[in-house]
């Protein structure tokens, strides 16, 4: 049985410092608490990731979002040890990856972690089927079996009729689908995605975002998805980490980040994001007793009803269907709160109940 609270990736106080004096810089950081700027000035070293901690749970799509240079791509490469951490601890499925020998690390990458890059790196002289089966070939799986598995993976990404084609015959979006099929063919528990859709046209990009989320959930996979686009992170992610200058500034659901930004940097990021489908009834509802005190003549039980997870768009639709200016929020048959017009306006503005 899958436990949705099981932690598959645990990243604890991880640093990555680039430069010839990295070890001396690490010592200075631990002993004197130097900042990123001080490390650059004193040691001529660049801090790529600074004291990063996060956990990725089973079945979760975890998005890491940040602008160019924020450290997001460095962090994802640390998660499967494509690069070595300077400090800190990363465990995958309970195993500290820094302690794995070359054979153990190769086995973990082959069986537990799939990765898809922005540049999907398909082999031009191999067919779509052969590209999708490449990871299994590297594992030593017999040709007939790996092709059977690869065909099933290609069918999942909508390319069942393209198995004999070559990468040059595919669009950018189709090439990314082959990359995803190659990743899932090995049946990994974790898929790492490093800005896979950023070079695609907006319409194709949105389509692939939806397909990726649906496919990941249907297969029960966990994913870490890197992006510089907050709207993409919101569309795909169960939780989002926002990075700046190598630091994880905030981790939370899209609703938490929009309604309770950790600082001005996050506030600026979310300023242009529509709250209509992000903010939920539980964030903007008033306590029942408080509502009754303010409107003693209104029968709460006569109001139209919504669940705590109903979004602002649904609540607005309900309000327009009624002659009452409020909606009752019901959980397990009990009214747990009331959303008023004022609450709706606060939700549209991204502000929690207050």
Secondary structure as GFF3:
##gff-version 3
##sequence-region A 1 354
A	DSSP	beta_strand	7	18	.	.	.	ID=ss1
A	DSSP	alpha_helix	22	32	.	.	.	ID=ss2
A	DSSP	alpha_helix	36	43	.	.	.	ID=ss3
A	DSSP	beta_strand	46	57	.	.	.	ID=ss4
A	DSSP	beta_strand	61	65	.	.	.	ID=ss5
A	DSSP	alpha_helix	72	79	.	.	.	ID=ss6
A	DSSP	beta_strand	87	92	.	.	.	ID=ss7
A	DSSP	beta_strand	95	96	.	.	.	ID=ss8
A	DSSP	three_ten_helix	97	99	.	.	.	ID=ss9
A	DSSP	alpha_helix	102	111	.	.	.	ID=ss10
A	DSSP	beta_strand	113	117	.	.	.	ID=ss11
A	DSSP	alpha_helix	128	132	.	.	.	ID=ss12
A	DSSP	alpha_helix	134	138	.	.	.	ID=ss13
A	DSSP	alpha_helix	143	156	.	.	.	ID=ss14
A	DSSP	three_ten_helix	160	162	.	.	.	ID=ss15
A	DSSP	three_ten_helix	167	169	.	.	.	ID=ss16
A	DSSP	alpha_helix	172	185	.	.	.	ID=ss17
A	DSSP	beta_strand	190	194	.	.	.	ID=ss18
A	DSSP	alpha_helix	202	219	.	.	.	ID=ss19
A	DSSP	beta_strand	222	227	.	.	.	ID=ss20
A	DSSP	alpha_helix	230	236	.	.	.	ID=ss21
A	DSSP	beta_strand	239	244	.	.	.	ID=ss22
A	DSSP	beta_strand	247	252	.	.	.	ID=ss23
A	DSSP	alpha_helix	254	259	.	.	.	ID=ss24
A	DSSP	alpha_helix	264	270	.	.	.	ID=ss25
A	DSSP	alpha_helix	281	284	.	.	.	ID=ss26
A	DSSP	alpha_helix	288	294	.	.	.	ID=ss27
A	DSSP	three_ten_helix	300	302	.	.	.	ID=ss28
A	DSSP	beta_strand	305	306	.	.	.	ID=ss29
A	DSSP	alpha_helix	312	320	.	.	.	ID=ss30
A	DSSP	beta_strand	326	331	.	.	.	ID=ss31
A	DSSP	beta_strand	334	340	.	.	.	ID=ss32
A	DSSP	alpha_helix	341	348	.	.	.	ID=ss33
###
